[in-house]
Amino acid sequence: MKNNISFNLRVYGLLINDKQEILVSDECRHGFSMTKFPGGGLEFGEGLIDGLKREYIEELGVEIEVKELFYVNDFLQISAFNKNQQLISFYYKVEISDYSLFEIQKTGHPSDYDGGIQRWIPLSDISEEDVTFPIDKIVVQLLKKKIQNSII
């Protein structure tokens, strides 16, 4: 392995509300527009759960309860932003205690906000085309399978 290759650990939360909608985030980073699940990279010294909680507070201003692990990619995925980084992405189901405290009121362009602009997509309507990155597309496929089997 080359010395300049590194791992980039990512952690994302799948937040599904009582209307059976899932939260996505429209963001703009390095001039690149994307739609993804809320979350991001771990900081040094952080565990997965702490990192995910921090990301939700930073991006959405809301505290979450992290539930079960939903998915971890088990294949090589190179970062779209750094060709010397291999991504390992962890997806957890998450909940918030009071949805009335969580309102999406942002308008404008995703680049205007640190965490982008969040929006709800009905689980019954979500498709791979709704998200940008390959691992997120797999998560959408898995969500659709669980919906078909009525186990979400």
N, CA, C and O atoms as a GROMACS GRO file, in nm:
protein
  608
    1MET      N    1   0.084  -0.118   0.000
    1MET     CA    2   0.000   0.000   0.000
    1MET      C    3   0.089   0.124   0.000
    1MET      O    4   0.190   0.128   0.070
    2LYS      N    5   0.052   0.222  -0.076
    2LYS     CA    6   0.127   0.346  -0.083
    2LYS      C    7   0.112   0.425   0.046
    2LYS      O    8   0.008   0.418   0.111
    3ASN      N    9   0.216   0.500   0.082
    3ASN     CA   10   0.213   0.578   0.206
    3ASN      C   11   0.109   0.690   0.204
    3ASN      O   12   0.061   0.730   0.310
    4ASN      N   13   0.073   0.739   0.086
    4ASN     CA   14  -0.019   0.852   0.081
    4ASN      C   15  -0.166   0.808   0.074
    4ASN      O   16  -0.254   0.893   0.059
    5ILE      N   17  -0.192   0.679   0.083
    5ILE     CA   18  -0.330   0.628   0.084
    5ILE      C   19  -0.379   0.626   0.228
    5ILE      O   20  -0.305   0.585   0.318
    6SER      N   21  -0.503   0.670   0.252
    6SER     CA   22  -0.557   0.670   0.387
    6SER      C   23  -0.704   0.628   0.384
    6SER      O   24  -0.768   0.627   0.279
    7PHE      N   25  -0.754   0.595   0.500
    7PHE     CA   26  -0.895   0.564   0.516
    7PHE      C   27  -0.968   0.688   0.564
    7PHE      O   28  -0.916   0.766   0.643
    8ASN      N   29  -1.088   0.706   0.515
    8ASN     CA   30  -1.175   0.816   0.555
    8ASN      C   31  -1.301   0.752   0.611
    8ASN      O   32  -1.382   0.696   0.537
    9LEU      N   33  -1.318   0.760   0.742
    9LEU     CA   34  -1.435   0.702   0.808
    9LEU      C   35  -1.548   0.803   0.807
    9LEU      O   36  -1.532   0.917   0.851
   10ARG      N   37  -1.663   0.760   0.756
   10ARG     CA   38  -1.781   0.846   0.742
   10ARG      C   39  -1.895   0.783   0.821
   10ARG      O   40  -1.905   0.661   0.829
   11VAL      N   41  -1.981   0.865   0.877
   11VAL     CA   42  -2.095   0.814   0.952
   11VAL      C   43  -2.219   0.899   0.918
   11VAL      O   44  -2.214   1.022   0.918
   12TYR      N   45  -2.329   0.829   0.890
   12TYR     CA   46  -2.451   0.895   0.846
   12TYR      C   47  -2.571   0.844   0.925
   12TYR      O   48  -2.573   0.730   0.971
   13GLY      N   49  -2.671   0.931   0.940
   13GLY     CA   50  -2.793   0.896   1.012
   13GLY      C   51  -2.912   0.890   0.920
   13GLY      O   52  -2.934   0.980   0.838
   14LEU      N   53  -2.989   0.784   0.933
   14LEU     CA   54  -3.113   0.768   0.858
   14LEU      C   55  -3.228   0.806   0.951
   14LEU      O   56  -3.269   0.728   1.037
   15LEU      N   57  -3.279   0.926   0.932
   15LEU     CA   58  -3.385   0.980   1.016
   15LEU      C   59  -3.518   0.968   0.941
   15LEU      O   60  -3.538   1.030   0.837
   16ILE      N   61  -3.607   0.886   0.996
   16ILE     CA   62  -3.738   0.863   0.936
   16ILE      C   63  -3.843   0.916   1.032
   16ILE      O   64  -3.848   0.877   1.148
   17ASN      N   65  -3.927   1.007   0.982
   17ASN     CA   66  -4.029   1.068   1.069
   17ASN      C   67  -4.155   0.982   1.074
   17ASN      O   68  -4.163   0.877   1.011
   18ASP      N   69  -4.255   1.028   1.150
   18ASP     CA   70  -4.378   0.952   1.167
   18ASP      C   71  -4.465   0.951   1.042
   18ASP      O   72  -4.564   0.878   1.036
   19LYS      N   73  -4.429   1.031   0.942
   19LYS     CA   74  -4.501   1.029   0.814
   19LYS      C   75  -4.434   0.934   0.714
   19LYS      O   76  -4.470   0.930   0.597
   20GLN      N   77  -4.335   0.858   0.763
   20GLN     CA   78  -4.259   0.764   0.680
   20GLN      C   79  -4.185   0.837   0.568
   20GLN      O   80  -4.185   0.795   0.452
   21GLU      N   81  -4.121   0.950   0.607
   21GLU     CA   82  -4.035   1.026   0.518
   21GLU      C   83  -3.893   1.018   0.574
   21GLU      O   84  -3.874   1.012   0.695
   22ILE      N   85  -3.795   1.019   0.484
   22ILE     CA   86  -3.655   1.015   0.526
   22ILE      C   87  -3.589   1.149   0.494
   22ILE      O   88  -3.619   1.212   0.392
   23LEU      N   89  -3.500   1.190   0.581
   23LEU     CA   90  -3.434   1.319   0.566
   23LEU      C   91  -3.310   1.306   0.478
   23LEU      O   92  -3.228   1.215   0.497
   24VAL      N   93  -3.296   1.396   0.382
   24VAL     CA   94  -3.175   1.407   0.301
   24VAL      C   95  -3.124   1.550   0.310
   24VAL      O   96  -3.197   1.642   0.349
   25SER      N   97  -3.000   1.568   0.274
   25SER     CA   98  -2.935   1.698   0.280
   25SER      C   99  -2.880   1.733   0.143
   25SER      O  100  -2.802   1.657   0.085
   26ASP      N  101  -2.919   1.848   0.091
   26ASP     CA  102  -2.863   1.901  -0.034
   26ASP      C  103  -2.749   1.993   0.005
   26ASP      O  104  -2.770   2.092   0.075
   27GLU      N  105  -2.629   1.960  -0.040
   27GLU     CA  106  -2.511   2.035   0.001
   27GLU      C  107  -2.426   2.072  -0.121
   27GLU      O  108  -2.439   2.014  -0.229
   28CYS      N  109  -2.339   2.168  -0.099
   28CYS     CA  110  -2.244   2.210  -0.202
   28CYS      C  111  -2.107   2.219  -0.135
   28CYS      O  112  -2.087   2.302  -0.046
   29ARG      N  113  -2.013   2.135  -0.178
   29ARG     CA  114  -1.877   2.134  -0.123
   29ARG      C  115  -1.777   2.139  -0.238
   29ARG      O  116  -1.789   2.064  -0.336
   30HIS      N  117  -1.681   2.225  -0.225
   30HIS     CA  118  -1.576   2.238  -0.326
   30HIS      C  119  -1.636   2.260  -0.465
   30HIS      O  120  -1.582   2.212  -0.565
   31GLY      N  121  -1.748   2.334  -0.471
   31GLY     CA  122  -1.813   2.363  -0.597
   31GLY      C  123  -1.893   2.247  -0.654
   31GLY      O  124  -1.938   2.253  -0.768
   32PHE      N  125  -1.912   2.142  -0.577
   32PHE     CA  126  -1.981   2.020  -0.621
   32PHE      C  127  -2.113   2.008  -0.545
   32PHE      O  128  -2.114   2.000  -0.422
   33SER      N  129  -2.224   2.007  -0.617
   33SER     CA  130  -2.356   1.991  -0.554
   33SER      C  131  -2.387   1.844  -0.536
   33SER      O  132  -2.361   1.762  -0.625
   34MET      N  133  -2.444   1.810  -0.420
   34MET     CA  134  -2.473   1.671  -0.389
   34MET      C  135  -2.596   1.660  -0.302
   34MET      O  136  -2.634   1.755  -0.234
   35THR      N  137  -2.658   1.543  -0.305
   35THR     CA  138  -2.764   1.509  -0.212
   35THR      C  139  -2.721   1.382  -0.142
   35THR      O  140  -2.684   1.284  -0.206
   36LYS      N  141  -2.726   1.385  -0.009
   36LYS     CA  142  -2.678   1.273   0.072
   36LYS      C  143  -2.759   1.266   0.200
   36LYS      O  144  -2.843   1.351   0.226
   37PHE      N  145  -2.733   1.164   0.278
   37PHE     CA  146  -2.794   1.154   0.410
   37PHE      C  147  -2.712   1.241   0.505
   37PHE      O  148  -2.591   1.254   0.488
   38PRO      N  149  -2.775   1.300   0.606
   38PRO     CA  150  -2.702   1.384   0.701
   38PRO      C  151  -2.592   1.304   0.773
   38PRO      O  152  -2.613   1.190   0.813
   39GLY      N  153  -2.479   1.367   0.787
   39GLY     CA  154  -2.364   1.305   0.853
   39GLY      C  155  -2.237   1.352   0.786
   39GLY      O  156  -2.238   1.448   0.709
   40GLY      N  157  -2.127   1.285   0.816
   40GLY     CA  158  -2.000   1.324   0.757
   40GLY      C  159  -1.884   1.248   0.817
   40GLY      O  160  -1.900   1.138   0.869
   41GLY      N  161  -1.768   1.309   0.810
   41GLY     CA  162  -1.645   1.244   0.851
   41GLY      C  163  -1.618   1.251   1.000
   41GLY      O  164  -1.653   1.348   1.067
   42LEU      N  165  -1.555   1.147   1.050
   42LEU     CA  166  -1.514   1.145   1.190
   42LEU      C  167  -1.395   1.238   1.209
   42LEU      O  168  -1.311   1.252   1.120
   43GLU      N  169  -1.389   1.298   1.325
   43GLU     CA  170  -1.273   1.377   1.363
   43GLU      C  171  -1.182   1.289   1.448
   43GLU      O  172  -1.228   1.193   1.509
   44PHE      N  173  -1.054   1.323   1.452
   44PHE     CA  174  -0.958   1.243   1.528
   44PHE      C  175  -1.002   1.230   1.673
   44PHE      O  176  -1.039   1.328   1.737
   45GLY      N  177  -0.998   1.108   1.725
   45GLY     CA  178  -1.034   1.081   1.863
   45GLY      C  179  -1.182   1.056   1.887
   45GLY      O  180  -1.223   1.033   2.001
   46GLU      N  181  -1.262   1.059   1.782
   46GLU     CA  182  -1.406   1.045   1.792
   46GLU      C  183  -1.449   0.902   1.758
   46GLU      O  184  -1.393   0.840   1.667
   47GLY      N  185  -1.547   0.851   1.829
   47GLY     CA  186  -1.610   0.725   1.793
   47GLY      C  187  -1.725   0.750   1.696
   47GLY      O  188  -1.762   0.864   1.671
   48LEU      N  189  -1.779   0.644   1.641
   48LEU     CA  190  -1.886   0.657   1.542
   48LEU      C  191  -2.009   0.729   1.597
   48LEU      O  192  -2.061   0.820   1.533
   49ILE      N  193  -2.055   0.688   1.714
   49ILE     CA  194  -2.177   0.747   1.772
   49ILE      C  195  -2.156   0.894   1.804
   49ILE      O  196  -2.239   0.978   1.770
   50ASP      N  197  -2.043   0.925   1.869
   50ASP     CA  198  -2.015   1.066   1.902
   50ASP      C  199  -2.003   1.150   1.776
   50ASP      O  200  -2.051   1.263   1.772
   51GLY      N  201  -1.939   1.096   1.674
   51GLY     CA  202  -1.925   1.169   1.548
   51GLY      C  203  -2.058   1.196   1.482
   51GLY      O  204  -2.082   1.305   1.429
   52LEU      N  205  -2.146   1.097   1.484
   52LEU     CA  206  -2.278   1.115   1.423
   52LEU      C  207  -2.361   1.218   1.500
   52LEU      O  208  -2.428   1.301   1.440
   53LYS      N  209  -2.355   1.211   1.632
   53LYS     CA  210  -2.427   1.310   1.712
   53LYS      C  211  -2.375   1.450   1.685
   53LYS      O  212  -2.452   1.545   1.672
   54ARG      N  213  -2.242   1.464   1.677
   54ARG     CA  214  -2.183   1.596   1.648
   54ARG      C  215  -2.228   1.646   1.511
   54ARG      O  216  -2.264   1.763   1.497
   55GLU      N  217  -2.225   1.558   1.410
   55GLU     CA  218  -2.266   1.599   1.275
   55GLU      C  219  -2.410   1.649   1.273
   55GLU      O  220  -2.439   1.749   1.207
   56TYR      N  221  -2.500   1.582   1.342
   56TYR     CA  222  -2.640   1.625   1.344
   56TYR      C  223  -2.655   1.760   1.414
   56TYR      O  224  -2.734   1.844   1.370
   57ILE      N  225  -2.581   1.780   1.521
   57ILE     CA  226  -2.587   1.911   1.589
   57ILE      C  227  -2.532   2.019   1.497
   57ILE      O  228  -2.591   2.126   1.486
   58GLU      N  229  -2.419   1.993   1.431
   58GLU     CA  230  -2.359   2.092   1.341
   58GLU      C  231  -2.447   2.121   1.221
   58GLU      O  232  -2.468   2.237   1.186
   59GLU      N  233  -2.500   2.016   1.158
   59GLU     CA  234  -2.574   2.034   1.033
   59GLU      C  235  -2.719   2.074   1.053
   59GLU      O  236  -2.774   2.150   0.974
   60LEU      N  237  -2.781   2.022   1.160
   60LEU     CA  238  -2.924   2.042   1.176
   60LEU      C  239  -2.963   2.109   1.306
   60LEU      O  240  -3.078   2.148   1.324
   61GLY      N  241  -2.868   2.122   1.398
   61GLY     CA  242  -2.900   2.184   1.526
   61GLY      C  243  -2.992   2.100   1.613
   61GLY      O  244  -3.068   2.155   1.693
   62VAL      N  245  -2.986   1.970   1.599
   62VAL     CA  246  -3.075   1.882   1.673
   62VAL      C  247  -2.997   1.764   1.732
   62VAL      O  248  -2.906   1.711   1.669
   63GLU      N  249  -3.034   1.726   1.854
   63GLU     CA  250  -2.974   1.610   1.917
   63GLU      C  251  -3.051   1.486   1.875
   63GLU      O  252  -3.173   1.487   1.865
   64ILE      N  253  -2.977   1.378   1.850
   64ILE     CA  254  -3.037   1.254   1.804
   64ILE      C  255  -3.009   1.142   1.902
   64ILE      O  256  -2.918   1.149   1.985
   65GLU      N  257  -3.090   1.038   1.891
   65GLU     CA  258  -3.064   0.913   1.959
   65GLU      C  259  -3.024   0.814   1.850
   65GLU      O  260  -3.100   0.791   1.756
   66VAL      N  261  -2.907   0.756   1.865
   66VAL     CA  262  -2.857   0.664   1.763
   66VAL      C  263  -2.909   0.524   1.796
   66VAL      O  264  -2.890   0.474   1.907
   67LYS      N  265  -2.974   0.463   1.699
   67LYS     CA  266  -3.031   0.329   1.714
   67LYS      C  267  -2.936   0.227   1.651
   67LYS      O  268  -2.814   0.238   1.664
   68GLU      N  269  -2.994   0.129   1.583
   68GLU     CA  270  -2.910   0.021   1.532
   68GLU      C  271  -2.834   0.059   1.405
   68GLU      O  272  -2.874   0.146   1.328
   69LEU      N  273  -2.724  -0.012   1.387
   69LEU     CA  274  -2.644   0.001   1.264
   69LEU      C  275  -2.725  -0.056   1.149
   69LEU      O  276  -2.778  -0.167   1.159
   70PHE      N  277  -2.734   0.019   1.041
   70PHE     CA  278  -2.813  -0.023   0.924
   70PHE      C  279  -2.725  -0.082   0.815
   70PHE      O  280  -2.762  -0.182   0.753
   71TYR      N  281  -2.607  -0.021   0.790
   71TYR     CA  282  -2.524  -0.067   0.679
   71TYR      C  283  -2.382  -0.014   0.694
   71TYR      O  284  -2.359   0.096   0.745
   72VAL      N  285  -2.286  -0.095   0.649
   72VAL     CA  286  -2.145  -0.054   0.634
   72VAL      C  287  -2.101  -0.105   0.497
   72VAL      O  288  -2.122  -0.221   0.464
   73ASN      N  289  -2.038  -0.018   0.418
   73ASN     CA  290  -1.994  -0.065   0.287
   73ASN      C  291  -1.878  -0.164   0.304
   73ASN      O  292  -1.787  -0.142   0.384
   74ASP      N  293  -1.884  -0.272   0.226
   74ASP     CA  294  -1.781  -0.376   0.234
   74ASP      C  295  -1.706  -0.390   0.101
   74ASP      O  296  -1.664  -0.500   0.063
   75PHE      N  297  -1.690  -0.279   0.033
   75PHE     CA  298  -1.621  -0.278  -0.095
   75PHE      C  299  -1.536  -0.152  -0.104
   75PHE      O  300  -1.555  -0.056  -0.028
   76LEU      N  301  -1.444  -0.152  -0.196
   76LEU     CA  302  -1.357  -0.037  -0.216
   76LEU      C  303  -1.437   0.078  -0.276
   76LEU      O  304  -1.498   0.065  -0.381
   77GLN      N  305  -1.435   0.190  -0.207
   77GLN     CA  306  -1.495   0.313  -0.258
   77GLN      C  307  -1.396   0.425  -0.237
   77GLN      O  308  -1.364   0.461  -0.123
   78ILE      N  309  -1.348   0.481  -0.346
   78ILE     CA  310  -1.255   0.593  -0.340
   78ILE      C  311  -1.334   0.722  -0.325
   78ILE      O  312  -1.439   0.739  -0.387
   79SER      N  313  -1.285   0.813  -0.243
   79SER     CA  314  -1.351   0.941  -0.220
   79SER      C  315  -1.364   1.020  -0.350
   79SER      O  316  -1.272   1.021  -0.433
   80ALA      N  317  -1.477   1.084  -0.367
   80ALA     CA  318  -1.498   1.171  -0.483
   80ALA      C  319  -1.413   1.297  -0.474
   80ALA      O  320  -1.392   1.366  -0.574
   81PHE      N  321  -1.364   1.328  -0.353
   81PHE     CA  322  -1.292   1.453  -0.332
   81PHE      C  323  -1.142   1.434  -0.313
   81PHE      O  324  -1.066   1.530  -0.322
   82ASN      N  325  -1.100   1.310  -0.286
   82ASN     CA  326  -0.957   1.284  -0.265
   82ASN      C  327  -0.928   1.141  -0.312
   82ASN      O  328  -0.964   1.044  -0.246
   83LYS      N  329  -0.863   1.130  -0.426
   83LYS     CA  330  -0.839   0.999  -0.488
   83LYS      C  331  -0.743   0.912  -0.407
   83LYS      O  332  -0.722   0.796  -0.441
   84ASN      N  333  -0.684   0.966  -0.301
   84ASN     CA  334  -0.594   0.890  -0.213
   84ASN      C  335  -0.664   0.841  -0.087
   84ASN      O  336  -0.600   0.792   0.005
   85GLN      N  337  -0.798   0.855  -0.082
   85GLN     CA  338  -0.872   0.812   0.036
   85GLN      C  339  -0.973   0.704   0.000
   85GLN      O  340  -1.049   0.716  -0.096
   86GLN      N  341  -0.970   0.599   0.080
   86GLN     CA  342  -1.071   0.494   0.070
   86GLN      C  343  -1.177   0.521   0.176
   86GLN      O  344  -1.146   0.539   0.293
   87LEU      N  345  -1.304   0.525   0.132
   87LEU     CA  346  -1.414   0.553   0.224
   87LEU      C  347  -1.464   0.425   0.289
   87LEU      O  348  -1.479   0.321   0.225
   88ILE      N  349  -1.490   0.436   0.417
   88ILE     CA  350  -1.566   0.334   0.489
   88ILE      C  351  -1.680   0.410   0.554
   88ILE      O  352  -1.658   0.495   0.641
   89SER      N  353  -1.802   0.378   0.512
   89SER     CA  354  -1.920   0.454   0.555
   89SER      C  355  -2.013   0.369   0.639
   89SER      O  356  -2.047   0.256   0.602
   90PHE      N  357  -2.052   0.424   0.752
   90PHE     CA  358  -2.142   0.359   0.847
   90PHE      C  359  -2.274   0.434   0.847
   90PHE      O  360  -2.276   0.557   0.856
   91TYR      N  361  -2.384   0.361   0.838
   91TYR     CA  362  -2.518   0.420   0.837
   91TYR      C  363  -2.596   0.364   0.955
   91TYR      O  364  -2.611   0.243   0.970
   92TYR      N  365  -2.647   0.455   1.038
   92TYR     CA  366  -2.726   0.417   1.154
   92TYR      C  367  -2.867   0.472   1.139
   92TYR      O  368  -2.887   0.579   1.082
   93LYS      N  369  -2.964   0.397   1.191
   93LYS     CA  370  -3.097   0.454   1.209
   93LYS      C  371  -3.087   0.549   1.327
   93LYS      O  372  -3.024   0.517   1.428
   94VAL      N  373  -3.149   0.664   1.316
   94VAL     CA  374  -3.148   0.761   1.425
   94VAL      C  375  -3.289   0.812   1.449
   94VAL      O  376  -3.376   0.803   1.362
   95GLU      N  377  -3.310   0.866   1.569
   95GLU     CA  378  -3.438   0.925   1.605
   95GLU      C  379  -3.414   1.055   1.679
   95GLU      O  380  -3.306   1.077   1.736
   96ILE      N  381  -3.515   1.140   1.677
   96ILE     CA  382  -3.513   1.257   1.764
   96ILE      C  383  -3.637   1.248   1.852
   96ILE      O  384  -3.739   1.192   1.813
   97SER      N  385  -3.626   1.303   1.972
   97SER     CA  386  -3.733   1.285   2.070
   97SER      C  387  -3.857   1.368   2.038
   97SER      O  388  -3.968   1.324   2.067
   98ASP      N  389  -3.840   1.485   1.980
   98ASP     CA  390  -3.953   1.573   1.957
   98ASP      C  391  -3.941   1.639   1.820
   98ASP      O  392  -3.864   1.733   1.802
   99TYR      N  393  -4.017   1.589   1.726
   99TYR     CA  394  -4.010   1.643   1.590
   99TYR      C  395  -4.061   1.786   1.582
   99TYR      O  396  -4.029   1.858   1.488
  100SER      N  397  -4.140   1.828   1.680
  100SER     CA  398  -4.190   1.965   1.677
  100SER      C  399  -4.077   2.066   1.698
  100SER      O  400  -4.089   2.182   1.659
  101LEU      N  401  -3.968   2.021   1.759
  101LEU     CA  402  -3.853   2.109   1.779
  101LEU      C  403  -3.766   2.118   1.653
  101LEU      O  404  -3.676   2.202   1.645
  102PHE      N  405  -3.793   2.032   1.558
  102PHE     CA  406  -3.711   2.022   1.438
  102PHE      C  407  -3.792   2.067   1.318
  102PHE      O  408  -3.878   1.995   1.268
  103GLU      N  409  -3.763   2.186   1.272
  103GLU     CA  410  -3.833   2.239   1.156
  103GLU      C  411  -3.732   2.278   1.050
  103GLU      O  412  -3.629   2.339   1.078
  104ILE      N  413  -3.763   2.241   0.928
  104ILE     CA  414  -3.677   2.278   0.816
  104ILE      C  415  -3.733   2.407   0.758
  104ILE      O  416  -3.841   2.409   0.700
  105GLN      N  417  -3.658   2.516   0.774
  105GLN     CA  418  -3.705   2.645   0.728
  105GLN      C  419  -3.606   2.712   0.634
  105GLN      O  420  -3.623   2.828   0.599
  106LYS      N  421  -3.505   2.640   0.592
  106LYS     CA  422  -3.403   2.702   0.507
  106LYS      C  423  -3.452   2.712   0.364
  106LYS      O  424  -3.519   2.623   0.312
  107THR      N  425  -3.418   2.821   0.301
  107THR     CA  426  -3.443   2.840   0.159
  107THR      C  427  -3.316   2.896   0.099
  107THR      O  428  -3.228   2.943   0.171
  108GLY      N  429  -3.306   2.892  -0.030
  108GLY     CA  430  -3.188   2.944  -0.097
  108GLY      C  431  -3.105   2.832  -0.157
  108GLY      O  432  -3.158   2.728  -0.194
  109HIS      N  433  -2.976   2.853  -0.166
  109HIS     CA  434  -2.884   2.756  -0.226
  109HIS      C  435  -2.811   2.682  -0.115
  109HIS      O  436  -2.776   2.742  -0.014
  110PRO      N  437  -2.786   2.549  -0.134
  110PRO     CA  438  -2.716   2.473  -0.030
  110PRO      C  439  -2.583   2.532   0.013
  110PRO      O  440  -2.543   2.516   0.128
  111SER      N  441  -2.514   2.600  -0.075
  111SER     CA  442  -2.384   2.657  -0.040
  111SER      C  443  -2.396   2.774   0.058
  111SER      O  444  -2.296   2.818   0.115
  112ASP      N  445  -2.519   2.823   0.078
  112ASP     CA  446  -2.541   2.933   0.172
  112ASP      C  447  -2.537   2.885   0.318
  112ASP      O  448  -2.534   2.968   0.409
  113TYR      N  449  -2.538   2.755   0.341
  113TYR     CA  450  -2.548   2.700   0.475
  113TYR      C  451  -2.436   2.599   0.499
  113TYR      O  452  -2.399   2.524   0.408
  114ASP      N  453  -2.383   2.597   0.620
  114ASP     CA  454  -2.277   2.503   0.655
  114ASP      C  455  -2.322   2.359   0.636
  114ASP      O  456  -2.245   2.277   0.584
  115GLY      N  457  -2.443   2.327   0.676
  115GLY     CA  458  -2.494   2.190   0.665
  115GLY      C  459  -2.581   2.166   0.545
  115GLY      O  460  -2.640   2.059   0.531
  116GLY      N  461  -2.590   2.264   0.457
  116GLY     CA  462  -2.675   2.248   0.340
  116GLY      C  463  -2.821   2.275   0.373
  116GLY      O  464  -2.853   2.336   0.475
  117ILE      N  465  -2.907   2.228   0.286
  117ILE     CA  466  -3.051   2.243   0.301
  117ILE      C  467  -3.110   2.103   0.313
  117ILE      O  468  -3.085   2.017   0.228
  118GLN      N  469  -3.187   2.080   0.418
  118GLN     CA  470  -3.245   1.949   0.438
  118GLN      C  471  -3.389   1.945   0.388
  118GLN      O  472  -3.459   2.046   0.385
  119ARG      N  473  -3.430   1.824   0.348
  119ARG     CA  474  -3.568   1.806   0.303
  119ARG      C  475  -3.609   1.661   0.326
  119ARG      O  476  -3.526   1.571   0.335
  120TRP      N  477  -3.739   1.640   0.335
  120TRP     CA  478  -3.795   1.507   0.355
  120TRP      C  479  -3.836   1.448   0.221
  120TRP      O  480  -3.889   1.518   0.135
  121ILE      N  481  -3.811   1.319   0.205
  121ILE     CA  482  -3.857   1.244   0.087
  121ILE      C  483  -3.939   1.127   0.139
  121ILE      O  484  -3.891   1.053   0.225
  122PRO      N  485  -4.061   1.107   0.089
  122PRO     CA  486  -4.139   0.991   0.131
  122PRO      C  487  -4.061   0.862   0.100
  122PRO      O  488  -4.007   0.844  -0.009
  123LEU      N  489  -4.057   0.773   0.198
  123LEU     CA  490  -3.986   0.646   0.177
  123LEU      C  491  -4.041   0.571   0.056
  123LEU      O  492  -3.966   0.504  -0.015
  124SER      N  493  -4.170   0.582   0.034
  124SER     CA  494  -4.231   0.512  -0.079
  124SER      C  495  -4.185   0.568  -0.213
  124SER      O  496  -4.196   0.500  -0.315
  125ASP      N  497  -4.134   0.690  -0.214
  125ASP     CA  498  -4.094   0.756  -0.339
  125ASP      C  499  -3.943   0.761  -0.360
  125ASP      O  500  -3.898   0.790  -0.471
  126ILE      N  501  -3.864   0.735  -0.257
  126ILE     CA  502  -3.719   0.754  -0.270
  126ILE      C  503  -3.663   0.658  -0.374
  126ILE      O  504  -3.705   0.543  -0.385
  127SER      N  505  -3.567   0.708  -0.450
  127SER     CA  506  -3.501   0.626  -0.551
  127SER      C  507  -3.351   0.656  -0.550
  127SER      O  508  -3.307   0.755  -0.491
  128GLU      N  509  -3.277   0.572  -0.615
  128GLU     CA  510  -3.132   0.590  -0.623
  128GLU      C  511  -3.095   0.724  -0.686
  128GLU      O  512  -2.990   0.781  -0.654
  129GLU      N  513  -3.179   0.775  -0.773
  129GLU     CA  514  -3.152   0.902  -0.840
  129GLU      C  515  -3.162   1.020  -0.745
  129GLU      O  516  -3.116   1.130  -0.776
  130ASP      N  517  -3.223   0.999  -0.627
  130ASP     CA  518  -3.239   1.107  -0.530
  130ASP      C  519  -3.111   1.139  -0.454
  130ASP      O  520  -3.100   1.245  -0.393
  131VAL      N  521  -3.013   1.047  -0.458
  131VAL     CA  522  -2.887   1.067  -0.386
  131VAL      C  523  -2.772   1.063  -0.485
  131VAL      O  524  -2.784   1.009  -0.595
  132THR      N  525  -2.660   1.121  -0.445
  132THR     CA  526  -2.548   1.140  -0.537
  132THR      C  527  -2.446   1.027  -0.535
  132THR      O  528  -2.399   0.985  -0.641
  133PHE      N  529  -2.410   0.979  -0.418
  133PHE     CA  530  -2.294   0.892  -0.404
  133PHE      C  531  -2.328   0.744  -0.411
  133PHE      O  532  -2.438   0.704  -0.371
  134PRO      N  533  -2.234   0.661  -0.461
  134PRO     CA  534  -2.260   0.518  -0.481
  134PRO      C  535  -2.304   0.444  -0.354
  134PRO      O  536  -2.393   0.359  -0.361
  135ILE      N  537  -2.243   0.473  -0.241
  135ILE     CA  538  -2.280   0.402  -0.119
  135ILE      C  539  -2.422   0.441  -0.076
  135ILE      O  540  -2.499   0.356  -0.032
  136ASP      N  541  -2.456   0.568  -0.089
  136ASP     CA  542  -2.593   0.612  -0.057
  136ASP      C  543  -2.695   0.542  -0.147
  136ASP      O  544  -2.804   0.510  -0.101
  137LYS      N  545  -2.660   0.520  -0.271
  137LYS     CA  546  -2.750   0.451  -0.364
  137LYS      C  547  -2.778   0.308  -0.316
  137LYS      O  548  -2.891   0.260  -0.328
  138ILE      N  549  -2.677   0.242  -0.263
  138ILE     CA  550  -2.696   0.108  -0.208
  138ILE      C  551  -2.787   0.114  -0.086
  138ILE      O  552  -2.874   0.028  -0.070
  139VAL      N  553  -2.769   0.213  -0.001
  139VAL     CA  554  -2.855   0.229   0.117
  139VAL      C  555  -3.000   0.249   0.073
  139VAL      O  556  -3.090   0.194   0.135
  140VAL      N  557  -3.023   0.327  -0.032
  140VAL     CA  558  -3.159   0.346  -0.083
  140VAL      C  559  -3.216   0.212  -0.129
  140VAL      O  560  -3.331   0.180  -0.101
  141GLN      N  561  -3.136   0.132  -0.201
  141GLN     CA  562  -3.182  -0.002  -0.244
  141GLN      C  563  -3.224  -0.086  -0.124
  141GLN      O  564  -3.327  -0.152  -0.126
  142LEU      N  565  -3.142  -0.084  -0.019
  142LEU     CA  566  -3.173  -0.162   0.101
  142LEU      C  567  -3.298  -0.110   0.171
  142LEU      O  568  -3.379  -0.189   0.219
  143LEU      N  569  -3.314   0.021   0.177
  143LEU     CA  570  -3.436   0.078   0.235
  143LEU      C  571  -3.559   0.033   0.157
  143LEU      O  572  -3.660  -0.004   0.217
  144LYS      N  573  -3.552   0.035   0.025
  144LYS     CA  574  -3.665  -0.007  -0.058
  144LYS      C  575  -3.699  -0.153  -0.034
  144LYS      O  576  -3.817  -0.190  -0.029
  145LYS      N  577  -3.598  -0.238  -0.020
  145LYS     CA  578  -3.622  -0.381   0.009
  145LYS      C  579  -3.692  -0.397   0.144
  145LYS      O  580  -3.785  -0.477   0.156
  146LYS      N  581  -3.647  -0.323   0.243
  146LYS     CA  582  -3.708  -0.332   0.376
  146LYS      C  583  -3.854  -0.280   0.373
  146LYS      O  584  -3.940  -0.332   0.443
  147ILE      N  585  -3.878  -0.177   0.294
  147ILE     CA  586  -4.014  -0.126   0.280
  147ILE      C  587  -4.104  -0.233   0.217
  147ILE      O  588  -4.217  -0.255   0.262
  148GLN      N  589  -4.053  -0.298   0.114
  148GLN     CA  590  -4.131  -0.404   0.047
  148GLN      C  591  -4.161  -0.518   0.144
  148GLN      O  592  -4.267  -0.581   0.136
  149ASN      N  593  -4.069  -0.544   0.235
  149ASN     CA  594  -4.089  -0.651   0.333
  149ASN      C  595  -4.153  -0.600   0.461
  149ASN      O  596  -4.169  -0.675   0.558
  150SER      N  597  -4.190  -0.471   0.461
  150SER     CA  598  -4.257  -0.406   0.576
  150SER      C  599  -4.181  -0.420   0.707
  150SER      O  600  -4.240  -0.452   0.811
  151ILE      N  601  -4.048  -0.396   0.701
  151ILE     CA  602  -3.970  -0.407   0.824
  151ILE      C  603  -3.895  -0.279   0.858
  151ILE      O  604  -3.797  -0.284   0.932
  152ILE      N  605  -3.939  -0.165   0.806
  152ILE     CA  606  -3.876  -0.037   0.844
  152ILE      C  607  -3.937   0.010   0.973
  152ILE      O  608  -3.899   0.116   1.025
   0.00000   0.00000   0.00000
